[in-house]
Amino acid sequence: MKTKYFAVPGLALATVALLAGCAGSGPEPSADSADDEQLSIGFFGFAAANSFAQGVYDGVEAKAEELGATSEFVDSNFDGQLQAQQVTDAVTSGQYDIIIIQANDNLVVQRPLEEAIAAGITVVTEFTAVGPDFETVEPQIDGAISVVDPAVVNGEKLGEMGLLACEEAKADPCQVGYMEGFRALPLDNARTQAVVDTLTAGGAEVVAQVEGGYTADAGQAAFQDIITANPDVDVVIGSSQAVGGARLAAGADSPVLFIGNGSSRQAIEAVRSGDWFATYTLDLYLNGETAAELGIKKHQGEDVEVAISEADLTPSKGIGTAENLEGFEATYDD
């Protein structure tokens, strides 16, 4: 049995090892059908044009082929309502034995996925949790498998890296600016609160919370607001896209330490080159492989882990400082 890890809230970088729960609930095919039938996986990703989703699907596709299953990317193009309808259609048609889903809307797909499980389809939620709780890695749908990156855990890790950057800056008090995602999104608000709580508990001073979004242009504008109001800011944290724009706006001689939220090729290279201090790191290919393997094995009647925090699949537990990135290979582009 594997061991899984949960991030300890607050300052601790250590993790607590907990025995993973096992899943045996739900309809189980007979041994003969499991042996003779080629299982089919529907990967309901964010969008086919999204490199992050494709990075995960590459892992799904490879593991499916390895285990004798087929896979298909079902494209909802970031549309939560369309994605929910696609799941409903898949339940009606019986096209897939296994659904792996990156939920575009964490609530609207909940009922269709419950119906999928009731119909004997194995469901794996990947990256985004399905349900109202942004902190737990446990599945919020009975009978599902959860391989996710909870927003609160993500925020705590960003805060922890912020405190490491404060140590590097040797600033007292250390001034931190946080570029939020979108304030209209409950998920982003939960992440923001976790970042701020972790930083303040560690003695840092959060001097700015500015909406930075998920583009370089938005990040550049947000950084200008931060630096204008707080010229002595020591650390700036935001999405990897926003931090890319902020770093350009800061200029080559800026003493500000930047921390991104994402492990694209560009973000990893920025940390390795010393341009950024750190970035939050996930192994998308491994996440996809894990989701596919657990889904296939559960559908075949095996007991499997049902709750995995994706950061804990990486040796660095998501803390992407330069020293932790040795040997890490990014698999997608911003």
C-alpha positions as CSV (number, residue, x, y, z in Angstrom):
1,M,0.0,0.0,0.0
2,K,1.3,3.4,-0.9
3,T,1.7,6.3,1.4
4,K,0.2,9.7,0.8
5,Y,1.1,13.0,2.3
6,F,-0.9,16.1,3.3
7,A,0.6,19.6,3.6
8,V,0.6,20.7,7.3
9,P,-1.1,24.1,7.5
10,G,1.1,27.0,8.5
11,L,4.8,27.2,8.3
12,A,5.8,23.6,8.4
13,L,7.5,22.3,5.2
14,A,7.3,18.8,6.6
15,T,4.4,16.5,5.7
16,V,2.5,14.0,7.7
17,A,2.4,10.5,6.4
18,L,-1.0,9.0,6.5
19,L,-2.2,5.6,5.3
20,A,-4.2,6.0,2.1
21,G,-7.8,4.9,2.1
22,C,-8.9,2.2,-0.2
23,A,-11.8,2.0,-2.6
24,G,-13.8,-1.1,-3.3
25,S,-17.2,0.4,-3.5
26,G,-19.3,0.6,-6.6
27,P,-20.1,-2.0,-9.3
28,E,-17.3,-4.5,-9.9
29,P,-17.1,-6.3,-13.3
30,S,-16.6,-10.1,-13.3
31,A,-13.1,-11.4,-13.6
32,D,-13.9,-12.7,-17.1
33,S,-15.1,-9.3,-18.4
34,A,-12.2,-7.5,-16.8
35,D,-9.8,-9.8,-18.6
36,D,-11.5,-9.9,-22.0
37,E,-12.8,-6.3,-22.4
38,Q,-10.6,-3.5,-23.6
39,L,-11.5,-0.6,-21.3
40,S,-12.1,2.9,-22.6
41,I,-11.2,6.1,-20.9
42,G,-12.8,9.5,-21.6
43,F,-10.5,12.3,-20.5
44,F,-12.8,15.3,-20.0
45,G,-10.0,17.9,-19.9
46,F,-10.2,21.7,-19.5
47,A,-9.7,22.3,-23.3
48,A,-7.9,20.5,-26.1
49,A,-6.1,23.7,-26.9
50,N,-4.8,24.1,-23.4
51,S,-1.2,22.9,-23.0
52,F,-1.7,22.1,-19.3
53,A,-4.6,19.7,-20.0
54,Q,-2.6,18.2,-22.9
55,G,0.3,17.6,-20.5
56,V,-1.9,15.6,-18.2
57,Y,-3.5,13.7,-21.1
58,D,-0.2,12.6,-22.4
59,G,0.3,10.7,-19.2
60,V,-3.3,9.3,-19.3
61,E,-2.8,8.1,-22.9
62,A,0.5,6.5,-22.1
63,K,-0.7,4.6,-19.1
64,A,-3.9,3.5,-20.9
65,E,-1.9,2.0,-23.7
66,E,0.5,0.3,-21.2
67,L,-2.5,-1.3,-19.4
68,G,-4.3,-2.3,-22.6
69,A,-7.0,0.4,-22.5
70,T,-8.0,3.1,-25.0
71,S,-8.3,6.8,-24.3
72,E,-9.9,9.9,-25.9
73,F,-9.8,13.6,-25.1
74,V,-13.3,15.0,-24.8
75,D,-13.0,18.8,-25.4
76,S,-15.3,21.2,-23.5
77,N,-13.1,24.3,-24.3
78,F,-13.4,25.6,-20.7
79,D,-17.2,25.5,-20.8
80,G,-18.5,24.1,-17.5
81,Q,-22.1,23.6,-18.8
82,L,-20.9,21.9,-22.0
83,Q,-18.7,19.6,-20.0
84,A,-21.6,18.6,-17.7
85,Q,-23.7,17.8,-20.8
86,Q,-20.8,15.8,-22.3
87,V,-20.7,13.7,-19.1
88,T,-24.4,13.2,-19.2
89,D,-24.2,12.1,-22.9
90,A,-21.4,9.7,-22.0
91,V,-23.5,8.1,-19.3
92,T,-26.4,7.7,-21.8
93,S,-24.3,6.2,-24.5
94,G,-22.1,4.1,-22.3
95,Q,-19.2,5.1,-24.4
96,Y,-16.6,5.1,-21.6
97,D,-15.8,2.7,-18.8
98,I,-13.8,5.3,-17.0
99,I,-14.1,9.1,-16.9
100,I,-11.2,11.2,-15.8
101,I,-12.3,14.8,-15.5
102,Q,-10.6,18.2,-15.0
103,A,-13.7,20.1,-13.9
104,N,-14.2,23.5,-15.5
105,D,-16.9,24.1,-12.8
106,N,-16.5,22.3,-9.5
107,L,-20.3,22.2,-8.8
108,V,-22.1,21.9,-12.1
109,V,-20.5,18.5,-13.0
110,Q,-21.2,17.0,-9.6
111,R,-24.6,15.5,-10.4
112,P,-23.7,14.1,-13.8
113,L,-20.6,12.4,-12.2
114,E,-22.8,10.9,-9.5
115,E,-25.1,9.5,-12.3
116,A,-22.0,8.2,-14.0
117,I,-20.9,6.2,-10.9
118,A,-24.5,4.9,-10.5
119,A,-24.3,3.6,-14.1
120,G,-21.1,1.7,-13.3
121,I,-18.6,4.1,-14.8
122,T,-15.5,4.7,-12.8
123,V,-14.8,8.4,-12.1
124,V,-11.5,10.0,-11.3
125,T,-11.4,13.8,-10.6
126,E,-8.0,15.2,-11.6
127,F,-6.4,18.5,-10.6
128,T,-9.6,20.3,-9.6
129,A,-11.8,18.9,-6.9
130,V,-15.4,18.4,-7.6
131,G,-17.5,19.7,-4.8
132,P,-17.6,22.8,-2.5
133,D,-14.6,22.1,-0.3
134,F,-11.3,23.7,-1.6
135,E,-9.1,22.2,1.1
136,T,-9.7,18.4,1.2
137,V,-8.1,15.9,-1.1
138,E,-10.7,13.4,-0.2
139,P,-13.3,12.7,-2.9
140,Q,-16.5,14.7,-2.5
141,I,-18.5,12.3,-4.6
142,D,-19.2,8.8,-3.1
143,G,-17.3,6.2,-5.1
144,A,-15.0,8.5,-7.0
145,I,-11.2,8.7,-6.9
146,S,-9.6,12.1,-6.2
147,V,-6.2,12.9,-7.7
148,V,-6.2,16.7,-7.1
149,D,-4.4,19.8,-6.2
150,P,-6.6,21.6,-3.6
151,A,-6.6,25.4,-3.8
152,V,-5.9,25.7,-0.1
153,V,-2.9,23.3,-0.2
154,N,-1.6,25.2,-3.2
155,G,-1.9,28.5,-1.4
156,E,-0.1,27.2,1.7
157,K,2.7,26.0,-0.5
158,L,3.0,29.4,-2.2
159,G,3.1,31.0,1.2
160,E,5.8,28.6,2.4
161,M,7.9,29.5,-0.7
162,G,7.3,33.2,0.1
163,L,8.7,32.7,3.5
164,L,11.8,31.0,2.1
165,A,12.2,33.9,-0.2
166,C,11.9,36.3,2.8
167,E,14.8,34.4,4.4
168,E,16.8,34.8,1.2
169,A,16.0,38.5,1.1
170,K,17.1,39.0,4.7
171,A,14.4,41.6,5.1
172,D,12.8,42.5,8.4
173,P,10.0,42.9,8.1
174,C,9.7,41.2,4.8
175,Q,7.2,42.8,2.5
176,V,5.2,40.6,0.1
177,G,2.9,41.4,-2.7
178,Y,0.4,38.8,-3.9
179,M,-1.1,38.9,-7.4
180,E,-4.4,37.0,-7.0
181,G,-6.0,35.1,-9.8
182,F,-9.6,36.3,-10.3
183,R,-11.5,37.6,-7.3
184,A,-14.8,36.5,-8.9
185,L,-13.7,32.8,-8.5
186,P,-14.3,31.1,-5.1
187,L,-11.4,28.8,-5.8
188,D,-9.0,31.8,-6.2
189,N,-10.3,33.4,-3.1
190,A,-9.7,30.2,-1.1
191,R,-6.1,30.1,-2.4
192,T,-5.5,33.8,-1.6
193,Q,-6.6,33.4,2.0
194,A,-4.3,30.4,2.4
195,V,-1.4,32.4,1.0
196,V,-2.0,35.4,3.2
197,D,-2.6,33.3,6.3
198,T,0.7,31.3,5.8
199,L,2.7,34.4,5.1
200,T,1.4,36.4,8.1
201,A,1.8,33.4,10.4
202,G,5.4,33.3,9.4
203,G,6.0,37.0,10.2
204,A,5.9,38.4,6.7
205,E,3.9,41.6,5.9
206,V,1.5,41.3,3.0
207,V,1.6,44.8,1.7
208,A,-0.5,44.3,-1.5
209,Q,-3.2,42.0,-2.8
210,V,-3.8,42.9,-6.5
211,E,-5.7,40.9,-9.1
212,G,-3.0,39.6,-11.4
213,G,-5.0,37.1,-13.5
214,Y,-3.4,34.6,-15.7
215,T,-1.7,36.5,-18.5
216,A,1.6,38.3,-18.8
217,D,-0.1,41.6,-19.6
218,A,-2.3,41.4,-16.5
219,G,0.7,40.5,-14.4
220,Q,2.7,43.4,-15.7
221,A,-0.1,45.9,-14.8
222,A,-0.6,44.3,-11.4
223,F,3.1,44.6,-10.6
224,Q,3.2,48.2,-11.6
225,D,0.4,48.9,-9.1
226,I,2.3,46.9,-6.4
227,I,5.7,48.6,-6.9
228,T,4.2,52.1,-7.2
229,A,2.5,51.8,-3.8
230,N,5.2,49.7,-2.2
231,P,8.6,50.5,-3.7
232,D,10.4,48.4,-1.0
233,V,8.5,45.2,-1.7
234,D,10.8,42.2,-1.3
235,V,8.8,39.3,-2.7
236,V,6.0,39.0,-5.3
237,I,3.9,35.9,-5.8
238,G,1.4,35.1,-8.6
239,S,0.4,32.8,-11.4
240,S,3.3,31.8,-13.6
241,Q,1.9,33.8,-16.5
242,A,1.4,36.9,-14.4
243,V,4.8,36.6,-12.8
244,G,6.4,36.3,-16.3
245,G,4.9,39.7,-17.1
246,A,5.8,41.2,-13.7
247,R,9.4,40.1,-14.0
248,L,9.7,41.9,-17.3
249,A,8.2,45.0,-15.8
250,A,10.6,44.9,-12.9
251,G,13.7,45.0,-15.1
252,A,16.9,43.0,-14.9
253,D,18.4,44.9,-11.9
254,S,15.3,44.5,-9.7
255,P,16.0,43.0,-6.2
256,V,12.5,41.7,-6.0
257,L,12.2,37.9,-5.6
258,F,9.5,36.3,-7.7
259,I,7.5,33.1,-7.1
260,G,5.2,31.6,-9.8
261,N,2.3,29.2,-9.5
262,G,2.9,26.7,-12.2
263,S,5.5,24.3,-13.6
264,S,5.6,25.2,-17.3
265,R,8.8,24.9,-19.2
266,Q,9.2,28.7,-19.0
267,A,8.6,28.8,-15.3
268,I,11.1,26.0,-14.6
269,E,13.7,27.6,-16.7
270,A,13.2,31.0,-15.0
271,V,13.9,29.4,-11.6
272,R,16.9,27.4,-12.9
273,S,18.4,30.6,-14.5
274,G,17.9,32.6,-11.3
275,D,15.4,34.9,-12.8
276,W,12.7,33.7,-10.4
277,F,13.2,32.5,-6.8
278,A,10.8,29.5,-7.1
279,T,7.6,28.2,-8.6
280,Y,4.9,25.7,-7.5
281,T,5.7,22.4,-9.2
282,L,3.5,19.6,-10.3
283,D,4.4,16.6,-12.6
284,L,1.5,16.7,-15.1
285,Y,2.6,13.6,-16.9
286,L,2.8,11.6,-13.7
287,N,-0.6,13.0,-12.5
288,G,-2.2,11.7,-15.7
289,E,-0.5,8.3,-15.4
290,T,-1.7,8.0,-11.8
291,A,-5.3,9.0,-12.6
292,A,-5.4,6.5,-15.5
293,E,-3.8,3.6,-13.5
294,L,-6.1,4.0,-10.5
295,G,-9.2,4.3,-12.7
296,I,-8.4,1.2,-14.7
297,K,-7.5,-0.9,-11.6
298,K,-10.6,0.2,-9.7
299,H,-12.8,-0.6,-12.7
300,Q,-11.2,-4.1,-12.7
301,G,-12.2,-4.6,-9.1
302,E,-8.9,-3.8,-7.3
303,D,-8.7,-1.8,-4.1
304,V,-6.9,1.5,-4.8
305,E,-6.0,4.7,-3.2
306,V,-8.9,7.2,-3.5
307,A,-7.3,10.5,-2.3
308,I,-4.0,11.8,-3.6
309,S,-2.6,15.3,-3.3
310,E,-0.7,15.9,-6.6
311,A,2.0,18.0,-5.0
312,D,3.0,14.9,-3.0
313,L,3.7,12.9,-6.2
314,T,6.7,15.1,-6.7
315,P,9.9,14.7,-4.7
316,S,9.8,18.4,-3.8
317,K,6.2,18.3,-2.6
318,G,5.5,21.2,-4.8
319,I,8.2,23.5,-3.4
320,G,10.0,24.4,-6.7
321,T,13.2,26.2,-5.6
322,A,16.3,25.7,-7.8
323,E,17.8,23.1,-5.5
324,N,14.6,21.1,-5.7
325,L,14.3,21.1,-9.4
326,E,17.3,18.9,-10.3
327,G,16.1,16.2,-12.7
328,F,12.6,17.7,-13.0
329,E,11.2,17.8,-16.6
330,A,8.4,20.2,-17.4
331,T,5.9,18.9,-20.0
332,Y,3.9,22.0,-21.0
333,D,4.2,25.6,-22.1
334,D,2.5,28.7,-20.8
